[in-house]
Amino acid sequence: MQIARLVPTVPARALARHTHDEAHLVLLLRGRYLTSATGGPPECTPGTLIYTPPATTHRDRFHDLDGEFMTLALPSTMEGVLKRGLDRGAVRAGRRAQAFAHGLAHACIDWRGDDGLLAEALFDELLDAVANPAPACHGWPGWLARAEAWLHDHHDTPADTVTLAQACEVHPVHLARVFRRRHGCTPTEYSRRLRIARAAGMLRQGSATVATIAAECGFADQAHFHRLFVRAYRMPPTTYRSTV
């Protein structure tokens, strides 16, 4: 598995049709992206996950250089598994796959020494979700994917386990126990990682003050946001903005 966070370097008008030898997944993080993949309109929005089979020739591109995406090169050993579920060429993956892709992206952003097993598990679940859009039973309940999708949809506010449990129609204690077993963290920590990553994107993209970004990402105050950001990125928000 090879993962990279990239930005466009070639203007759209200069990008020619090209062929990818290996299968890969692209998760759009920022910007306006045009794709020939099936399953939706040509223009993608951030959060879209696209599966591209090996030997695909296309001219997928960003409108401009203000974009960012994560790409996952898939090992050849997985191509047979994916072909069984996807035989229509490049295709947009569903919400379940998007949830696992986001989890993998944020695990890589906020990497800790013991996150290797978490990343491997998320990658396996992501491949299964792409190949089998309908939730499969591998010991994880169907409501877990709904919980992950809910957290991504509400990434601008702190997670409340009771509210999340109500949305998924499951007992809060049971949800918290299964979620920790699956992700190695609580829903609150998972949500915090999403909000920190969103704040980092806002620092890269615009000129909003740190206080404004902290408020828009659901942090109680700037000091609280500052502490959590330093813990995740090993530098203050203002330093991060000046170095990216």
Protein Blocks (a to p, Z undefined) as FASTA:
>chain_A
ZZdddddfbdfklpccdddfbgcddddfbdcdddfbehiafbdcehiacdddehiacfdd
cfblcdcdddddddfklmmmmmmmocgbjadddfklmmmmmmmmmmmmmgcfklmmmmmm
mmmmmmmmmmmmpacdehiafklmmmmmmmmmmmmbccdfklmmmmnopafklmmmmmmm
mnopafklmmmmmmmmmmmmmmmmmmcdfklmmmmnopablklmmmmmmmmnopafklmm
mmZZ
